Amino acid sequence: MERARIRDARWIAGGGLLLILLLFGKGGFGQVPTPTDLLFNWYPWKSDAAEGMNPQPMLLDGVIQVYPWYGFARDEIRSGRLPLWNPYASCGLPHAANPVTAVFSPFSIPLWIFSFPVALYLLHAAKVFLAWTFMALYLRHRGLARLPSALGAVAFALSGYVIGWMFWPLSSTFIWLPVLLLFSERVMDRASIRDVTVLGVLGGLCFLSGHPETTFYIGFLLAMIGGGTLTWGVLRKRRTPKNAGAALSRLALAVVLAVSISAIVLIPFIEYLDLSEVARYRESLPTNPFVLRPDTFLLHLVPGFFGDVLHRQFWFTKGSYVELAQGYFGLVPFVLSLIGVALAYRRRDAGRIGLSLSALVVLSVIYGIPPLHGWITLLPGFDVAPNHRMLCLVIFLGIVLGAGALNTILEDRQEDRRPLRDASILAGAVVMFLLTLLPVVVVLTPGNYPPGVLSVPIDSAGAPRWMVAHLILALCLAGAFLIFLGFRLAGRLPLRWFRWIVGFLVVADLAWFAVPYNPMAPPGKIYPAHPTTTMLAEKAGTEFRVTGALDHLPVGTNLPYRLQEVRGYDGMSIARYEDVRKILTGPQNILLQVADQDLPLLDFLNVRYLVREPGTPLPGTVPGGEEVSTGGGPRFSPVEGHSVIENLRALPRAFLVRRIIDARGGAESLELIRDGRVDFRNEVILESLAETAETPEPPAAPLPEGAPEGEVRVTNYLPREVRVSVEANPAPAILVMSDTHYPGWRATIGGQETPILLANHAFRAVKVPAGSYEVVFRFDPKSFTWGAWITALALLLSVALLLWTAPAIRNRLVVQK
């Protein structure tokens, strides 16, 4: 037994390293897996684009969101600060409270230790290696031989959900599914404290990996399989109700431990979710819109038919190409999964029938098939979640069924040959029908497939050669496998040769799909320095904000250069700030382009510099002019040597006002801002807050014309601490900051705590007395403090239980006793 485990460990480790070389082999020559070549599509980097560059537009989010988050968290942790607040986007917003930032993910650990390029390489390599390892271990746990386990692990590690979401935390979360199911089955089968602890720790790591929705779907699948297994065991009298109840209790303990370990993110996330724009948006939907059209199912067979990642040709039906191709796990494993379903019903295999029924339930939710879709989307979570991403569960279930079918084929038992032959004929007929249906769908319904912005035009007269090539290759691949399988079942192909043929077909198929999804770039192309960004960092610093006109300096690309922005691409964002931001950019502006540079709101938000490509006309400017006056002197002025205009009327980050506009709620304050009825330089809108219970009264009458207002100077600006030197003479005033208001911020004046007021609908303000003193703002949310304590205690308990139940320690205690 020990030798078998050693051999398993060797081929699992070796196979994982080979997969890493297959996907990221260029890394050995100084290349890093990154899509940051996309930067060179936009100004100011466009002028530095090299000839022959071919960035992949479908990987945009990794460049403008995920990688900037990684870099920010890395710098903060290496500076000895926890990245709880991000001041560089949307005038400030919570960072670690958004789980997608993956601050406490185990995959983020290399970012804290190594250089950024090396850390990115290790992060992505670890995903592939662990996806392969966890799936191989699970399939071996199910009793499969090495070859079916290896090919199943290859299909899992190179599947659409892992590869398509390689640069997102979705893949980081998904890869835990096999090992979670492995230990949940062990927990159900035996009363082991060690297994319960391991399952709880793995569940916590799964949530911390960065995508709560994927964790939610994984939990749903585990509940379906676990509940079905226990119920079937009781009905078949293989378990007593007492035994099933004990198993459920052990699973419940593991869930409690998992939730406790993830509390450091989970509790702040719940607080953030309640105040976020995404919660408001999802709640406003009359029905869940996240349903795929039935014809997109064909992309799970030929993902390259509607899009060619290598040549930037995309013709997708609805939604992102990455979203649609995420359900691919190999054409040969797909055929094997259909064989596995048919074989399970022929042999009355309860376990595999349960897996196939689970797949049917998931597909019903994804494609809106009644009545299951209606029933399940009534459940909490499913009513608002993007349920099309449950394709990850289809991948897993299909691979398990397919690997089981291949294992039965390779066992070569006489009694299985007839059921296998029937199942293979049925599966082959279904697959060939679906493949030949692809061009029929295109010809008969061309109007339903409008080309996207980056797509090539298609009509019913014909299709590009690359579409035809993908279809022909898929037909040849499926046909070749079915022919070789027929020869094997007829006894005309030696088993040894069949093993090699199946292995080659599976690996070649998935490599053909996966390798193009992983662009490589030299380390110097990861957010390269540019004269414009260098100038902005020097001039703006932490004193002023910048933004991009139109789609120049795209949203999110400011963060690697530590430029503070009024826009942000967060996925959650603070709902009240989004109300204000939409005045500036428009409510439906996906790229968050600044729609009008002549708004007074731009001045209040501290925007001093606007980046735009040379020759681009700007709203609010005179044609051909570099300077605009709207009364009271020039408004914009060019920055010499750069295609940047300077807003000469931008207000400082913190300033004093003495006139208060009393608003009865958020709707009124937003209306005042939208209608332009606020003089931000001299007035502030204040609303009553739960902490203060009433709207503050004006601190004093307005000063006479020409009287000094006082002096405000930001002396230190860090993500979680802002120090402001104030001289409020000769009367009390309101200190206003254009930083967002959020629970967890505390303010002190001369060391004495003072309440933070909600100003101008979404920002911070405090009442300050006359005199000279220092105002300090600190971000210290109680939600994080409580979460951190719970996580620390849960981890200590887990370590203690694992040490106490370790075989060596247990054996020593038994001997001593």
N, C-alpha and C positions, 0 to 999 in steps of 0.2 A: 504493500500500500504506500509506504514512504517513497519507494522508488518511482511509483506511478505519479505521485505528487510532484516529485522533482522534475520528472520528464514534462509534466504539464506546465510547470513554472517556466521551464526552458523554452518550450515552443510558444508559450504565450508571450514571454518577454521578447523573443526573437521576432515573432510575427508583428508585434507592436512597433518595434524598431524599423522593420521593413516598410510598414505602412507610412511611418513618418518620413522615411527616405523617399517613398513614392510621391508623397504630396509636397514635401518641403525640401527636396534634395538640393535645390539651388542654394539653400541656406549654407551649405558647406562652402560655397564660393562667395560668401559675403552678402547673400540676399536674405531678406526678411519677409515672411508672409504678411502683407499689408496692402490694402487698396488705396493708399494715400496718393497714388498717381492721379486720383480724381481731382485733387487740388488744382492741377494744371488746366482744368477746364474753365477756371474762373480767374478774374482779376483779383489781386495783383500778380498771381503766380503764372497766369496764362502766357506772359511774355517769355518765361523761362522754360516752356514746354519743349521737350526734345522731340526730334523727328521720329516717327514710328510708334509714339506712345499710344496705347489703346486701353485707357482705363475703363472699368466696368461700372456703368451708372447704377446698376441694381444694388451695389454694395455701398451706397452713399451714406447710410446711417452710421456705418462703422467709422467714417471719416469725420463727420460733423457732430457725432454724439459720443459713441463708445470710447474711441481712442482718446479724445480730449478729456473725458472723465477719468480714464486710467492715468493719464499724465498728471492731472491735477491731484488726485488722491495720492499718487506716488510721491509727488513733491511735498505734500503736506505731511505725510507720515515720515518721510525722511528728514523733515524739519522738526519732528517731535510734536506735531499737532494732528489731532484727529480731524478728518475732512467732513465735518458735520454741516458746514454752510459753504455754498459756492457764490461768491460775490460777482463772478464774471459773466453771469447770464441772468437776464430778466430782472435786473436791478437787485439781484440776490435771491436765492431760493435754497431750500434744504437739499443737502447732497446725499449723505449716507441714508437718510430716511427714504430715498427712492431706491428700492432694492435693485433696480436695473443697473445702478452704478457699480454694484458688486464690490463695494469697498472691503467687506469682510469675507469675500469668497476665497476658498482655498486656492483657486486659480490666480488670485491676485498676489499671492505671496512672492512670486518671482519679481514683481514690479517693485517690491520694497527692497530687494537685495541687489539686483543686477541693473545694468544700463537698460534704457528703454527698449532699444532694438532687440537685445538679447532676451529681455523679459517677454516681449511679444512672441518671439520664436518659441520660448519654453512654454508659454501659456497655451498656444495653439497646438504644439506638439503633445502637451499633457492631455488635452481634450481627446485627441485621436487615440493616444495610447490607452487612456482609461476607458474610452468607449469600447475599444477592442477587448481589453482585459475583462471588463465587467460582463460583457455579453458572452465571451468565451467561458468564463466561470459559471455563469447561469446555465448555459446550455449543457456544460459538463455536469452540473448539479442535477439536471433533468435526466441524466443517464445517456446522453448522446455521445457518439464516438468522436474522435479528435477532428476528423475531416469535416463532418457536418457542423461541429461547434466552431471550427476555424472559419468556414465559409459564412456561417451565420454572423460571426463576429465581424468579418470583413464587410458584409452587407450593412451591418449596424453602424460601424465606424465611418463608412463612406456613403451613408444614406443622405437623402436630401435635407433632413432636419439637422444633421450634424454638419454637413458640408455647406449647405445653403446659408445656415446661420452661424458659420464658423466665427465671424467677427462680431457676434452678438452673444449675450448671456443665455439665449435660448438653448444653444447647444450645450453650454456648461451645465445647465440644469437637467436636460434630457438624458444625458449619459448615465445618470445615477439610477435610472429606472431598473435595469436588469439586476443590479446588486441589491436594490431595495426589495424587489420581488423575491430574490433568493433568500434573504434573511426573514422576510415576512412568512415565507413557507416554512422555514426552519422554526420560527416562533410558534406557528400554528401546530407543528408536529411534535414539539417537545417543550417542556417547561425549563428553559435555560435562562438564567438571569443574564448571562453573558450575551446571548443572542438578542435578548430584548434591548440591552444596552447598546449593542452595535447597531441594531436597527434604528434606535432613537438618534444616535449620533449621525448616522448616514442621512436620516430624514432632515435633521437640522442643517447639515452641510448642503443638502439638495436645495433647501430654501435660500440659504446664504449665497448660493452660486449665482443668483441674480435675476430669476424670472418667476415671479409668483404664479403667473397663469399656467406655466408649464408644470410647476409644482402642484398646482390645483388639479390639473389633468392627470398627473401621475397618481395623486391620491385617489382620484375617482377610479382609475383602473385597478389600483390595489384593492380598493373597497369592493369593486365588482368581482374580482377574482377571489379575494379572500372570503367574501360573503357567499359566493357561489360554492366554493370548496367546502365551507363548513356546513352550509345547508344541505348540499348533496350528501356529505358524510353522515349527517343525522338521518336523512331520508332513507339511505341505503343501510342504515344501522351499523356503519363503520365507526361512527362516533356516538357517544351518548350526549344528550343535551348538556349535561354537566361538563363534559370534556370540551364541547364547543364553546360553552360560556367561559371556561377557563382560558381557552385560546383567545377569545375576544378580549378578555381582561388583559392578557399579556400584550396584545396589539394596542389596546388603549393606553397602557403604560408607556409603550414605545412612542406613541403619538404625543403624549404629554411631555416626554423627554425631548422629542424633536422640536416641539413648539417652544419649550423653555430654552433650548440652545439657540434658536433663531430669534429670541426675544430682543436681542440687541438691535435688530433691524425691524422685526415684526411690529413692535409697539410704536416706534416712531413712524413706521409706514402707515399704520392704521390712523394715527393722528393726521398725517399728511394727506392721506386719501380723503378724509372727511372735508378737508379745506381745498382740495385740488380741482382743477378744471376738468380732469378726466372723469371724476365722479359725477360732476354736474352734467357733463355731456352724455355719459352712459345712462344716467337716470332720466334724461329728457327723451330718450329713444322710445317710441311707442312699442316697437318690437325689436328683437335682436336682429341686426342686419348682417351679422357675420355668418353667412351661408354661401357655400360655393354652388355655382351652376353645375348641373349634372355632367355636362360635356367636358368640364375641366378634369374629370376623372381620367380622361385619356392621357393627360400629362404625366400620370404616374407610370405609364408604360413607355412613353417617348417624350421625356422632358425637353428635348431639344427641338421638337417639331414646331412649336410656336415661338421659339427663341433660340438664338445662337449666342452664347455668352462670349465666345472668343471674338466674334466679329461685330459685337454690339448691335445685333439685329434682333429686335424683340417685337413680337406680335402677340400680345397676351390678351386674353378674353376679358378679364375683370380683375383688377388688383395687381399687386406686384408679382413679377415673374418669380421672385424668390418665394413668395407665399404659395404660389401654385406648384412649383417644382419640389416643394419640401416633402411631398409624399412619396418620392421615388426611393426605392431600395433595391433596384436591380431587376431587370426583366426576367432572368432565370430564377432568382428567388421568388419573384411574383408568380411565375408558373408553378414553382414548387409549393407555394402557399395554397394555391387552388387545389393542387393534388392533395395537400395535407388536409384541407377541409373535406374534400370528397372521401378521402380515406378514413377520416375520423367517423363519418356517418356510416360508412360501409362496415367498419369494425366496431361501431358503438363505443368508441373511446370517449368516455365522459369528460376527461380533462381537455382533450383537443376540441370537443364539441363546445365546451364552455368558452374556450379561447375564440372560436369562430363566432359564437353568439355575442361575445363582447365586441368583436370587430364589427358585427352587424349593428349593434347599438351605437357605436362610435360613428360609423358611416352615416347612420340615420340623422345624427345630430349635425354632422358636417354638411350634408347635402340637403337638409330640410325635408327628410322623408317622414311623412306621418305614419302612425300616430306617435312614434317614439320621440321625434323631434319636439313636438308640442309638449309632451309630458316632461321631458328632461329639461327643456329650457324654462320651465316654470320653477325649477329648483333654484335656491340661492346660489349666485355665482354664474350659473349658466345663462341667466337672463341678460347679462351685460358683457360676458367674456367673449373674446374673439374665437368662437368655437371651431373655426376652420383650422386652427392650429392643433386641434386634436388629431390631425394627420400623423403626428408623432406616435400616437398610440397604435394607429393602423400599421405603421412601419414595424413597431416592435412585435405586434401580434402576428403580422404576416411573416416576419423572419422566424419567429419561434415555430409557427406551423410549417413553414418551408423547410427549416432545418430538421424538424422531426420527420417530414416526408422523405428527405434525402437519407436520413439515418435508416429508415425502413428499407429504402431501395438498396443501400449498401450492405445491409444485413443479409440480403439475398436468401430469404426464406421461401420455400416452395409455396407455403400456404398464402403468402402475400402477393404472389405474382398476378393472379387474376384480379384482385381488388386494385392493385397498382395499375394494371393495364387499363381497366375501366376508368379509373380516376385520371390517368394521364390523357386518355382520349378526350374526356370531358374538359379538362383544363386546357388542352391544346386548342380545342374547338372554340372555347370562350376567348382565349388570348388572340387567336388569329382573326376572329370576328371583330374584336375591339380594335386591333391594329388596322384592319382594312376599313374600319369605320371612320378613321381620322380624315382622309381626304374627302370622304362623302360629306362629313360635317362642314368642311370648309367650302365645298362647292355649293351645297344646298342652303347654307345660312351665312353668306359672306357679310350681309348687313349687320350681323350680330358681333362682328369681330373688328371694331374700328381700330386702325393703327394708333399706337401710342406716339408720344413725342419723339422717341428715339427709335421708332420702328420703321420698317420698310413697308411700302404700300402693297397690299394683297388684293386681288380680285378673283372672281370665279373663273377667269380665263386661264389661270395657271398659278404656279407657286414657285418660289425661288429654288434653286438647285439644292440649297442646304436643307430645306424642308424635306424635299424628296430623298436626299441622301440619308437623313436621320430615319425616315420611315423604312427605307430599303434595308438599312443596317439592322434596325429592330426586327424586321421580318426575317432576315437571315439568321440573326442570333436566336430568336425563338424557334425558328424552323430547325436549325442545326441541333439545338438541345433536344427537341422533341424526337428528331430522327435518331440521335444517339441513344436516347432513353428507350426508344422502341427496340433498337438492336439489342440493348442490354437486357430488357425484359424478355426478349425472344431467345436469349442465350447466345447471341451471335457476336457479342463484344465482350472481351475479357474485363473482369471487374477492375483490374489494375489500370487498364487504359481508360475506362469510364471515369475513374477517380481523377486522373490527370485532365481529361477533357472538361469535366464539370468544373474543376478548380480554375482552369484557364478561362473558361467562358464567364464565370462569375467575376473574377478579378479584372479581366479585360473590360467587361461591361461597366463595372463600377468605376474603374480608373478613367475610362472614356468620359464618364459623367463628372467625376469629382475633380480631376486635376485642373481643368480650366477654371474652376471656381476659386482657385487659390492664387491670386496674383502675387508676384514677388517683386520687391523693390530694394535697392540698396539703402542702407541706413540713412544716408544723406537726403533721401527723398521723403523721409518721415517728417512732415511739417518743416520744410527747409526755411532758413532765414531769408528774408526779403528786405530790401531797403525801406519799403513802405511800412512793413510791420515793425521794423526796428525803430523808425522815426516815430511811429505812433506810441510804441512802448515808452520812448524817452519823453515825448511831449505830454501824453495823456497820463501815464503812470496810474496812480490810484486817485488822482485828483479829478479826472474827467472820464467820461464814457465815450465810446466810439460806436459807429454803426455803419452798415453798408447800404448804399443806395441801390435800388433794384436788386439784382442778385450778386452784386459785387461784395467781396468779403463775406461769403455765405455764412448764414447763421451757424454758430457752433465752432467755426474755424478760428474765432478770436481767442478761445480758451488756451490753446497751446502757446500762444504768444503773450498770455496774461494781459489781454486787453478787455476791459470791462464793457459789456454790451447791454442794450435795452431789450434786445431780442434773446430768445432762448429756445432750444429744441430739446425739451425735457421729457415729453410723454405724459407728465403729470402737471406740473406748474401750479402756482397759487392762483385760485380762481379769481380773486379780486384783482390781482395784477393783470391777469389776462383781459379783464374788462377794460382796463386802461390801455393795454398794449394794442387792442383791436381798434382803438381810436386812431392810433398811429399808423398801423399797417393794414387795417381792413379786416373784417371778421373771417373771410374765406381765403386769406392769403397764406398758402401752404409754405412758400419760401420766406414768409415774414418780411417781405420787402417794405421799406419805409415808403408809404404812399404819398406823403406830403411833407416836404422839408420846411414848410412855412408855418407849422403849428406851434403855438406857444408851449404846448405840452412837451415838445422836443427840448425847449430851453429848461423847463423844470426837471426833466429827466437827466440833466447834466450832460447832454450829448454835445461834445465840442467838435468832433471830427467825423466827417462823412466820406467814406471811400467810394469812388465811382470810376469806371473805366474811362480813359480819355475820349472826349468827343461825345459822351453820353449826355443827352438833355435831361435835366432834372425838373420834376414838378416844383413849381414855386420859384423858378428862375427865368430870367429873360432869355430869349433865344440868342445863343452865341455869347452870352455874358458870363463872366466869372464872378461877378459880385452882384448881390441883390440887396436892395434897400426897401424896407417896409415901414419906413418912418423911424425917426430916432437914430439915424446913422446906418452904416452898412450892416447887413445881416450876415452875409457869407463872404469869406475871403479865401483865395487859393493859397495852398501851402506850396511854396516854391520847390520845384524839383520832384513833386509827387502829384499824382492825380487824386488829391484830397482837398476838400473844402473845409474851412474852419468856421464854425458857428460862433460869431463874436458875442452873441447874447446868451450863451449857455450860463445858467445859474451854477453857483458852486454846489458841491455835494451837500453841504450843511449851511444854513443861513437862518437869520432871525426875521420873524414877522410879528406884527402887533394887532392885526385885524383878523378876526375869526368869523367864518361863515358857519353858522349852526345848521347841520344837516340831520334830518330825522332818521336816516338810514342809508344803506348802500345805494338804493335806487336813486335817491335824491342827489347824493354826492356825485354819482356817475353822470347824471343828467347835467349838473352844473359844469362838469369838466367837458363833456361832449359838446355842450352849447357854447363853450368859450366864455363863460361868465365868471371866470376866476382870474384874478390878477396874481399869478403865482409869486411874483416878487414881493408883494405886500400883504397877501391874504393866504389863509389856510382854511380848508374845510375840516372840521372836526366832528366826529360822531361819538355817541355814547358807547362805551365798552362795558362788557360784563364786569371787568375788574374795577372800573371807576363808578359804574352805576349811573353816571350823569355826564352831560356834556359840560366841559369846563367853561367858565365864564371868561370873557376877555380880560386879560391881565391888567390892562391899563388903556386909557384913551390913546388914540393915535397921536404920535409926536407931531409937533409943528413942522411945517414945510422946511426942509433943509437941516433939521436936527439930526445928529448922528444916531444911527440905529444900534451901534455896537460893532464888535469885531468877532468873527468866528474863524477858527483855523483848525483843520484836521491835522493833528500831530502824529498820529499813528493809525494806519489802516491795515488790519489783518482780516482774514476771512471770518474769524470768530470774535474779534475785538476791535472796536473803533474808539479812539480817544479824540475828543474835541475840546480845544481850548476856547472858552467863551468869555467875552466882556460885554455884558448886557447893561448898557448905560443909556439913560439914567433910570430906566424903569424895567419891570419884569417883561418877559416876552415869551414867544413860542419858538423853540429851536426845531426847525424842520429839516428832515433828511430825505433825500430821494432814494432811500433804501427801503426795501419792502418790509412790511409789518408781518410778523409771524410769531406764534407762541414759542416761548423759550428765550426770547431776547429780554434782557434785563438792563436797566439803566441806573446809574448812580450819579449824583451831583455832589462833588466834594466828599465822596465816600458814602453818602446817604442815598438809599434806594428811592427811586421815584417812578411812578407809573409811566409806561410808554403809551402814548395816545395814537389812535388810528387817524392818520392825516391824509387828506386828498384821496380818499377811498381805499388806498392800499399801502400807505407809506408810514414812516415813523415820525413821531414828534414828542417832545417833552416840554413841560412848563419850566421855565428857568427864572430865577430871581435876578434882581439887579446885582451887579458886582462882577468879580472875576473869579473863575473857578474852572475845573475840568469836568466835563461830562464823559462818562465811560459807558459804552454799550458793549455787552457781552452776550454771546449766544451759548446758553447752558440749559438745554431743554430737559425737563424732568422725564419726558418719555424716553430719552436716551439713557439717562442715569438709571432709571428703573430697569430698562431692558438690559443694560450692561451688567447690573448686579445679578439679575436672573440668569443670564447666559453664563456668567462666571461660576455661579453656584452649580448650575446644571453640568458644566464641563468638569468641575471638580468632582462632583458625584459620579459622573461617567468614568473618569479616570480611576477613581477609587474602586468602583465596581469591577472594571476590567482588570485591575491589578489583583483584586481579591479573588476573582474567579479564574485567573490565569492558571493553566494546567500545572506549571512548575511550582507555583506557590501552594496550590491546593494539594498537590501530592506531598509536598514537604509538611504541610499541616497534618495530613492524614498519618504520615510516618511518625511525626512527633507525638500525635495522640495515641 
